């Protein structure tokens, strides 16, 4: 059973505004993290949770008074908590708010805090991951939840040297589609760094003739890059599309990447029962 309350209260600390759709995202993250933590508890000696864009732990739904628990606090609230948590956040004010909320909620949790851009601090994040051996196995879940195509694939490649599952927000509509003309320009390296490739434009020229949409093309390219790291590429339909509440427009896809097919069984359960947590647990 995951934490019953997914809401927070205004405690006077920093609380960024978020869209209504974030509640769907956090529900999916919470369900998968809880399944992962419980399902792997007796199979691995140590389980770690990494949040590359941790935020302040709270988010206020825009134009409402509702405050949602963010992904770090939801992961901390799992019935079978992870053995170690690594939270990275670029904004120092948000990080200080997160530290206070974590101490209040789980004062004894084993948490490492890293302030800065996760792409620039990736080596420091990796240093916090416990060493694994045959005598001491370590498995991790890494959440990559940026506001745009901000994650650089070199960071994914670096941290994937450890045995991790990735739960990634792919901002295929809210960023890539919206900035299509700019990103297609040879002067822009945003997509190059997101995909870890400078040759994607040639493949896109060939694929767009077939009628393939740009977001699906990017999702496929990202999946193929993950395949190069020995991850099982998930089908596009399994990447959960989240839409805006106002105009029902697609915003992003939440995608799981794992080297073990069992993880996708967990993810399919989350997608099937995400509207009814009681059935899932």
C-alpha positions as CSV (number, residue, x, y, z in Angstrom):
1,X,0.0,0.0,0.0
2,X,1.4,3.4,-0.9
3,X,0.9,6.5,1.2
4,X,-2.8,7.3,1.6
5,X,-2.4,11.1,1.4
6,X,-0.8,12.5,-1.8
7,X,-1.3,16.1,-0.7
8,X,0.7,18.5,1.3
9,X,-0.1,21.8,3.1
10,X,1.4,25.2,2.7
11,X,4.3,25.3,5.1
12,X,5.7,28.6,4.1
13,X,8.5,27.1,2.0
14,X,9.0,27.3,-1.7
15,X,6.2,25.6,-3.7
16,X,6.4,25.8,-7.5
17,X,3.2,26.0,-9.5
18,X,2.4,23.0,-11.7
19,X,-0.4,22.1,-14.2
20,X,-3.4,19.9,-13.3
21,X,-2.1,17.2,-15.4
22,X,0.8,16.7,-13.0
23,X,-1.5,14.7,-10.7
24,X,-1.6,12.0,-13.4
25,X,2.2,12.0,-13.7
26,X,2.7,11.7,-9.9
27,X,0.2,8.9,-9.6
28,X,2.0,6.8,-12.2
29,X,5.4,7.6,-10.6
30,X,4.1,6.7,-7.1
31,X,2.6,3.4,-8.2
32,X,5.7,2.3,-10.1
33,X,8.1,3.3,-7.4
34,X,6.1,1.5,-4.8
35,X,5.8,-1.7,-7.0
36,X,9.5,-1.5,-7.7
37,X,10.5,-1.0,-4.1
38,X,8.3,-3.9,-2.8
39,X,8.9,-6.3,-5.7
40,X,12.7,-6.0,-5.5
41,X,12.9,-6.0,-1.7
42,X,13.9,-9.6,-1.2
43,X,15.8,-10.0,-4.5
44,X,18.5,-7.3,-4.1
45,X,20.6,-6.4,-1.2
46,X,20.2,-2.7,-1.7
47,X,17.6,-0.6,-3.6
48,X,18.2,3.0,-4.5
49,X,16.0,5.8,-5.9
50,X,17.5,8.6,-7.9
51,X,15.6,11.8,-8.8
52,X,17.4,13.9,-11.3
53,X,15.0,16.9,-11.2
54,X,13.8,16.6,-7.6
55,X,12.2,20.0,-7.1
56,X,11.0,21.1,-3.6
57,X,8.9,18.0,-2.8
58,X,5.7,20.0,-3.2
59,X,3.8,21.4,-6.2
60,X,0.8,23.8,-6.1
61,X,-1.7,23.1,-8.8
62,X,-2.2,26.3,-10.8
63,X,-5.4,28.2,-10.2
64,X,-6.2,26.0,-7.2
65,X,-5.2,25.7,-3.5
66,X,-4.3,22.0,-4.0
67,X,-0.7,21.1,-3.1
68,X,0.6,17.8,-4.4
69,X,3.5,15.7,-3.0
70,X,6.3,15.6,-5.5
71,X,8.1,12.6,-6.7
72,X,10.8,12.6,-3.9
73,X,8.3,12.5,-1.1
74,X,6.1,10.0,-2.9
75,X,9.1,7.7,-3.3
76,X,10.0,8.1,0.4
77,X,6.5,7.1,1.4
78,X,6.6,3.7,-0.2
79,X,5.5,0.9,2.1
80,X,8.9,-0.7,1.7
81,X,11.1,2.3,1.4
82,X,14.3,2.3,-0.7
83,X,17.6,1.8,1.1
84,X,19.0,5.0,-0.2
85,X,17.7,8.1,-2.0
86,X,19.7,10.5,-4.2
87,X,18.0,13.8,-4.9
88,X,19.5,16.3,-7.4
89,X,18.0,19.8,-7.9
90,X,19.4,22.8,-9.7
91,X,17.6,25.5,-7.7
92,X,19.2,26.0,-4.2
93,X,15.9,27.4,-2.8
94,X,13.9,24.4,-3.9
95,X,16.6,22.1,-2.6
96,X,16.5,23.7,0.9
97,X,12.7,23.3,0.9
98,X,13.1,19.7,-0.1
99,X,15.6,19.0,2.7
100,X,13.3,20.4,5.3
101,X,10.3,18.4,4.1
102,X,12.3,15.2,3.9
103,X,13.6,15.7,7.4
104,X,10.0,16.3,8.6
105,X,8.5,13.3,6.8
106,X,11.3,10.7,7.1
107,X,14.0,12.0,9.5
108,X,15.9,8.7,9.4
109,X,16.0,8.1,5.7
110,X,19.3,7.7,4.0
111,X,19.3,10.6,1.6
112,X,22.1,12.3,-0.5
113,X,21.4,15.8,-1.8
114,X,23.2,17.2,-4.8
115,X,22.6,20.8,-5.8
116,X,23.1,21.7,-9.4
117,X,22.2,20.8,-13.0
118,X,22.1,17.0,-13.1
119,X,24.0,17.0,-16.4
120,X,26.9,18.9,-14.8
121,X,26.8,17.0,-11.5
122,X,26.3,13.5,-13.1
123,X,29.7,12.3,-11.7
124,X,28.7,13.4,-8.2
125,X,25.4,11.6,-8.6
126,X,27.3,8.4,-9.6
127,X,29.6,8.7,-6.7
128,X,26.6,8.4,-4.3
129,X,25.5,5.1,-5.9
130,X,26.6,2.3,-3.7
131,X,29.2,-0.1,-5.2
132,X,27.8,-3.5,-6.2
133,X,29.5,-6.9,-6.1
134,X,28.5,-10.5,-6.2
135,X,28.3,-10.4,-2.4
136,X,26.3,-7.2,-2.4
137,X,23.8,-6.5,-5.2
138,X,22.4,-3.1,-5.9
139,X,19.4,-2.1,-8.1
140,X,18.2,1.4,-8.7
141,X,15.3,3.3,-10.1
142,X,16.2,6.6,-11.7
143,X,13.5,9.2,-12.4
144,X,14.3,11.7,-15.2
145,X,11.5,14.4,-15.1
146,X,12.7,17.6,-16.8
147,X,10.4,20.4,-18.0
148,X,11.8,20.1,-21.5
149,X,14.3,18.1,-23.5
150,X,16.9,19.1,-20.9
151,X,18.4,15.8,-20.1
152,X,21.5,15.1,-22.1
153,X,22.0,11.5,-23.3
154,X,25.6,11.5,-22.2
155,X,24.3,11.8,-18.6
156,X,22.0,8.7,-19.2
157,X,25.0,6.9,-20.7
158,X,27.2,7.7,-17.8
159,X,24.8,6.6,-15.1
160,X,23.6,3.6,-17.0
161,X,26.9,1.9,-16.1
162,X,25.0,1.0,-12.9
163,X,22.1,-1.4,-12.9
164,X,19.2,0.9,-13.1
165,X,15.7,1.2,-14.5
166,X,14.8,4.6,-15.9
167,X,11.4,6.3,-15.7
168,X,11.7,9.2,-18.2
169,X,9.5,12.1,-19.0
170,X,9.9,12.8,-22.7
171,X,8.7,16.3,-23.5
172,X,7.8,15.4,-27.0
173,X,4.9,17.8,-27.4
174,X,5.3,20.5,-24.7
175,X,8.9,21.2,-25.9
176,X,9.9,19.3,-29.1
177,X,6.8,19.9,-31.1
178,X,6.4,23.4,-29.9
179,X,9.9,24.4,-30.9
180,X,10.1,22.2,-34.0
181,X,11.5,24.9,-36.4
182,X,14.1,26.1,-34.0
183,X,15.3,22.6,-33.0
184,X,15.5,21.5,-36.7
185,X,18.0,24.3,-37.4
186,X,21.6,23.3,-37.6
187,X,22.3,26.0,-35.1
188,X,20.4,24.2,-32.4
189,X,22.0,21.3,-30.5
190,X,19.1,20.7,-28.0
191,X,17.9,17.6,-29.7
192,X,21.4,16.5,-30.6
193,X,22.3,16.4,-26.9
194,X,18.9,14.9,-25.9
195,X,19.5,12.0,-28.3
196,X,23.2,11.9,-28.1
197,X,23.3,12.0,-31.9
198,X,24.1,14.6,-34.6
199,X,22.7,12.5,-37.5
200,X,19.0,12.4,-36.5
201,X,18.1,15.2,-39.0
202,X,18.9,13.0,-42.0
203,X,16.8,10.1,-40.6
204,X,14.0,12.6,-39.9
205,X,14.0,13.8,-43.5
206,X,13.4,10.2,-44.6
207,X,10.8,9.4,-42.0
208,X,8.6,12.5,-42.3
209,X,7.9,11.5,-45.9
210,X,6.1,8.5,-44.5
211,X,3.8,10.7,-42.4
212,X,5.4,9.9,-39.1
213,X,4.9,12.6,-36.5
214,X,7.9,14.3,-35.0
215,X,7.1,13.3,-31.4
216,X,6.9,9.6,-32.3
217,X,10.1,9.9,-34.3
218,X,12.0,11.3,-31.3
219,X,10.5,8.7,-29.0
220,X,11.8,6.0,-31.4
221,X,15.2,7.6,-31.7
222,X,15.5,7.8,-27.9
223,X,14.5,4.2,-27.5
224,X,17.1,3.1,-30.0
225,X,19.7,5.0,-28.1
226,X,18.6,3.2,-25.0
227,X,18.9,-0.1,-26.9
228,X,22.6,0.8,-27.5
229,X,22.9,0.7,-23.7
230,X,21.3,-2.8,-23.5
231,X,17.9,-1.5,-22.5
232,X,14.8,-3.2,-23.9
233,X,13.1,-0.6,-26.2
234,X,9.5,-0.3,-25.2
235,X,6.8,0.1,-27.9
236,X,5.5,3.6,-28.4
237,X,2.0,2.7,-27.2
238,X,3.4,1.7,-23.7
239,X,4.7,5.3,-23.3
240,X,1.9,6.9,-21.3
241,X,0.7,10.0,-23.0
242,X,-0.4,12.8,-20.6
243,X,-2.6,15.5,-22.0
244,X,-3.5,19.0,-20.8
245,X,-6.8,19.5,-18.9
246,X,-7.6,22.8,-20.6
247,X,-7.6,21.8,-24.3
248,X,-6.8,18.1,-24.1
249,X,-3.6,18.6,-26.0
250,X,-0.8,16.1,-25.7
251,X,2.1,17.3,-23.5
252,X,4.5,14.5,-23.0
253,X,5.0,10.7,-22.7
254,X,6.2,8.9,-19.5
255,X,8.3,6.0,-20.6
256,X,10.0,3.1,-18.7
257,X,13.3,1.7,-19.8
258,X,14.7,-1.5,-18.3
259,X,17.1,-4.3,-19.1
260,X,14.7,-6.8,-17.5
261,X,11.3,-7.7,-19.2
262,X,9.8,-8.2,-15.7
263,X,9.9,-4.4,-15.2
264,X,7.6,-3.9,-18.2
265,X,5.1,-6.3,-16.5
266,X,5.1,-3.9,-13.5
267,X,4.7,-0.9,-15.8
268,X,1.7,-2.6,-17.6
269,X,0.1,-3.2,-14.2
270,X,0.6,0.5,-13.3
271,X,-1.0,1.6,-16.6
272,X,-3.9,-0.8,-16.2
273,X,-4.7,0.0,-12.6
274,X,-3.5,3.6,-12.3
275,X,-7.1,4.8,-11.7
276,X,-7.7,2.3,-9.0
277,X,-4.8,1.8,-6.6
278,X,-6.7,-0.6,-4.4
279,X,-6.8,-3.2,-7.3
280,X,-3.1,-2.8,-7.9
281,X,-2.1,-3.4,-4.3
